[in-house]
Amino acid sequence: MISERGSWLVVAWAREVAKSPKAKKKVMAAEVVVGEKGKVTGMVAGRQVVIRGTVSGVICAKTVALQASSQIEGDIHHMSFAIEQGAQFDGRSRRARGEPDLLAVLEGRGTAQSTDA
């Protein structure tokens, strides 16, 4: 189920978001997978985020994985981060100290207090 809450596109149940369409909102779910042909402009947030396609914007999740086909332009706020050979990433990696730091990013109250990775 996909619903809108303000500027957020909230996904209650989905394996792949933006499998082929272009999303121009903030995408949030417990688990977000942007498919190889998917393009998201805006924030992508969740507990676990896997990117196979293109994201132009901030990614904020406890666990982030960029697969070989991914193209990212923007900062990534995370507690765990993996990037496969071949992935394209133009931005900063910001490791959060804990979930409260990630929540602050989601709420626009600042950036994660972190060390660049």
C-alpha positions as a Markdown table, in Angstrom:
| # | Residue | x | y | z |
|---|---|---|---|---|
| 1 | Met | 0.0 | 0.0 | 0.0 |
| 2 | Ile | 1.4 | 3.4 | -1.0 |
| 3 | Ser | 0.0 | 6.6 | 0.5 |
| 4 | Glu | 0.9 | 10.2 | 0.7 |
| 5 | Arg | 1.5 | 12.1 | 3.9 |
| 6 | Gly | 2.5 | 15.7 | 3.1 |
| 7 | Ser | 5.6 | 15.5 | 1.0 |
| 8 | Trp | 6.3 | 11.9 | 1.9 |
| 9 | Leu | 5.4 | 8.9 | -0.2 |
| 10 | Val | 4.8 | 6.3 | 2.5 |
| 11 | Val | 5.1 | 2.6 | 1.5 |
| 12 | Ala | 3.3 | 0.3 | 4.0 |
| 13 | Trp | 4.2 | -2.9 | 2.1 |
| 14 | Ala | 6.5 | -3.2 | -0.9 |
| 15 | Arg | 9.6 | -5.1 | -1.9 |
| 16 | Glu | 10.6 | -2.6 | -4.7 |
| 17 | Val | 9.8 | 1.0 | -4.8 |
| 18 | Ala | 10.6 | 2.9 | -8.0 |
| 19 | Lys | 11.2 | -0.3 | -9.9 |
| 20 | Ser | 10.8 | 1.6 | -13.2 |
| 21 | Pro | 8.8 | 4.8 | -12.5 |
| 22 | Lys | 10.3 | 8.1 | -11.6 |
| 23 | Ala | 9.5 | 9.2 | -8.0 |
| 24 | Lys | 9.8 | 12.9 | -7.1 |
| 25 | Lys | 8.8 | 12.7 | -3.5 |
| 26 | Lys | 10.4 | 11.5 | -0.3 |
| 27 | Val | 10.1 | 7.7 | -0.2 |
| 28 | Met | 9.9 | 6.1 | 3.2 |
| 29 | Ala | 9.3 | 2.4 | 4.3 |
| 30 | Ala | 10.9 | -0.1 | 6.6 |
| 31 | Glu | 12.7 | -1.6 | 3.6 |
| 32 | Val | 13.2 | 0.3 | 0.4 |
| 33 | Val | 14.6 | -1.1 | -2.8 |
| 34 | Val | 15.1 | 1.2 | -5.7 |
| 35 | Gly | 15.2 | -1.1 | -8.8 |
| 36 | Glu | 17.8 | -0.9 | -11.6 |
| 37 | Lys | 15.5 | 1.2 | -13.8 |
| 38 | Gly | 14.1 | 3.2 | -10.9 |
| 39 | Lys | 14.9 | 6.9 | -10.4 |
| 40 | Val | 14.1 | 8.9 | -7.3 |
| 41 | Thr | 14.6 | 12.6 | -6.9 |
| 42 | Gly | 14.3 | 13.5 | -3.2 |
| 43 | Met | 14.9 | 11.7 | 0.1 |
| 44 | Val | 14.9 | 7.9 | 0.5 |
| 45 | Ala | 14.5 | 6.7 | 4.1 |
| 46 | Gly | 14.0 | 3.5 | 5.9 |
| 47 | Arg | 15.5 | 0.9 | 8.2 |
| 48 | Gln | 17.1 | -0.8 | 5.3 |
| 49 | Val | 17.7 | 0.8 | 1.9 |
| 50 | Val | 19.1 | -1.0 | -1.2 |
| 51 | Ile | 19.8 | 1.1 | -4.3 |
| 52 | Arg | 20.1 | -0.6 | -7.7 |
| 53 | Gly | 19.0 | 2.4 | -9.7 |
| 54 | Thr | 19.4 | 6.2 | -9.6 |
| 55 | Val | 18.9 | 8.5 | -6.6 |
| 56 | Ser | 19.4 | 12.2 | -6.6 |
| 57 | Gly | 18.9 | 13.3 | -3.0 |
| 58 | Val | 19.6 | 12.3 | 0.6 |
| 59 | Ile | 19.5 | 8.7 | 1.7 |
| 60 | Cys | 18.8 | 8.1 | 5.4 |
| 61 | Ala | 18.7 | 4.6 | 6.8 |
| 62 | Lys | 20.1 | 2.3 | 9.5 |
| 63 | Thr | 21.5 | 0.1 | 6.8 |
| 64 | Val | 22.3 | 1.3 | 3.2 |
| 65 | Ala | 23.6 | -0.9 | 0.4 |
| 66 | Leu | 24.6 | 0.5 | -3.0 |
| 67 | Gln | 24.7 | -2.2 | -5.6 |
| 68 | Ala | 26.9 | -2.2 | -8.7 |
| 69 | Ser | 24.2 | -0.6 | -11.0 |
| 70 | Ser | 23.4 | 2.3 | -8.6 |
| 71 | Gln | 24.0 | 6.0 | -9.3 |
| 72 | Ile | 23.8 | 8.3 | -6.3 |
| 73 | Glu | 24.1 | 12.0 | -6.2 |
| 74 | Gly | 23.7 | 13.2 | -2.6 |
| 75 | Asp | 24.6 | 12.5 | 1.0 |
| 76 | Ile | 24.0 | 9.2 | 2.8 |
| 77 | His | 23.3 | 9.1 | 6.5 |
| 78 | His | 23.6 | 5.6 | 7.9 |
| 79 | Met | 24.8 | 3.3 | 10.7 |
| 80 | Ser | 25.9 | 0.6 | 8.3 |
| 81 | Phe | 27.0 | 1.2 | 4.7 |
| 82 | Ala | 28.1 | -1.1 | 1.9 |
| 83 | Ile | 29.0 | -0.2 | -1.6 |
| 84 | Glu | 29.7 | -2.7 | -4.4 |
| 85 | Gln | 32.4 | -2.2 | -7.0 |
| 86 | Gly | 30.8 | -0.3 | -10.0 |
| 87 | Ala | 28.4 | 1.8 | -7.9 |
| 88 | Gln | 28.6 | 5.5 | -8.6 |
| 89 | Phe | 28.4 | 7.7 | -5.6 |
| 90 | Asp | 28.9 | 11.5 | -5.6 |
| 91 | Gly | 28.3 | 12.9 | -2.1 |
| 92 | Arg | 29.2 | 12.4 | 1.5 |
| 93 | Ser | 28.9 | 9.4 | 3.7 |
| 94 | Arg | 27.8 | 10.4 | 7.2 |
| 95 | Arg | 27.8 | 7.7 | 9.9 |
| 96 | Ala | 25.3 | 8.3 | 12.6 |
| 97 | Arg | 26.0 | 7.5 | 16.2 |
| 98 | Gly | 22.5 | 6.1 | 16.7 |
| 99 | Glu | 19.0 | 6.2 | 15.6 |
| 100 | Pro | 18.2 | 9.6 | 17.2 |
| 101 | Asp | 20.8 | 11.1 | 14.8 |
| 102 | Leu | 19.0 | 9.5 | 11.8 |
| 103 | Leu | 15.7 | 10.7 | 13.1 |
| 104 | Ala | 17.0 | 14.3 | 13.3 |
| 105 | Val | 18.0 | 14.1 | 9.6 |
| 106 | Leu | 14.5 | 12.8 | 8.7 |
| 107 | Glu | 12.9 | 15.6 | 10.6 |
| 108 | Gly | 15.2 | 18.3 | 9.1 |
| 109 | Arg | 16.7 | 19.2 | 12.5 |
| 110 | Gly | 20.2 | 18.8 | 11.3 |
| 111 | Thr | 22.7 | 16.3 | 10.1 |
| 112 | Ala | 23.9 | 13.2 | 11.8 |
| 113 | Gln | 26.7 | 13.8 | 14.3 |
| 114 | Ser | 29.2 | 11.6 | 12.6 |
| 115 | Thr | 32.5 | 10.9 | 11.0 |
| 116 | Asp | 32.9 | 11.0 | 7.2 |
| 117 | Ala | 33.4 | 7.6 | 5.9 |
